[in-house]
């Protein structure tokens, strides 16, 4: 199934306001916000060059790293991309 055809994503889209116009649904993987999902902690690390410009990016425990709290990006990562899971 293609991301743009996923009913659940469109339901989430209707609930989530996004300053980036939900580009993660309509774009290719190279154009999506960069993020890495860690299944063991159910968290996504924001890998954008400047994470401070996104309303879904939050500083993680006072460190220089950021987590992504966007439910759309998380759903895409879990269901359409590979998650990082400890062996």
N, C-alpha and C positions, 0 to 999 in steps of 0.2 A: 504494500500500500504506500502511496506517496503521501508525504507529510501534508500537503495542501488538501488532500482528500479525507483526512482524518476528522471524523465528526467530533470527537472529544476535544481536539485542539480548537475547533471553532467554537465550541461551548465555552472553553476557557478564555478564548479571545474576547468573547462578549462580556466577560466578567473582569478582565484585567485591562486597565488603561496603560498605554505604553507610548512614551515619547518617540520611540523609534518606529512607530506605525506597524508593529508586529512583523517586522521584517524577517524574523526567524522562521515564520511559517512559509513565506513566499520566496525566500532566497535559497541559494545553494549552500551547502555546508561551508564553503570557503567564505561566504559573505555573512554568516551568522556570527553573533557575539561569541567570542572564544571563552569556553568554559570546560571544566573537567569535573565529572561527577564521581564521587567516592561512595560506592554502595555501602561499605561497612559503616560509614557515619551518616549516610543519607544527606550529604552536603555537596554543593557544587562550588568549586573554586572559580572565581572570575579571573580570566587570563587576558582581559583587554588591556591595551597599552595604558589607557587612562580610565580606570574603573570608577573614578569619582564623578563622571558625567552621567552615569546611569542611576536611575532611581531604585533599581533592584540590587545594587551593589552595596554591601556593607562591610566595613572593616572587621576583620576577624580577630577578636581577642587583643586588640591594641597592636597587632603586628602590622607588617607592611603588606600582608596578603588580604585579599577581599573574598567574600563569599557572594554568590549570586542567589538571590531569593526569588527570581522570576519563575512562576509556576509553568509558564509556557516553555521556557528554555529547559527547565528540568524535565518536563514530559517528553520533549523532543529527544533529549539526551538519553533518557531511560529507555524509550521505546523505539528510537530510530538510529541511535548511535551506540557505540560501545561504552559501557561503564567500567570504571576501574574497580576491581574487586580483589581483595587479598586471596591468595591461593591457600 
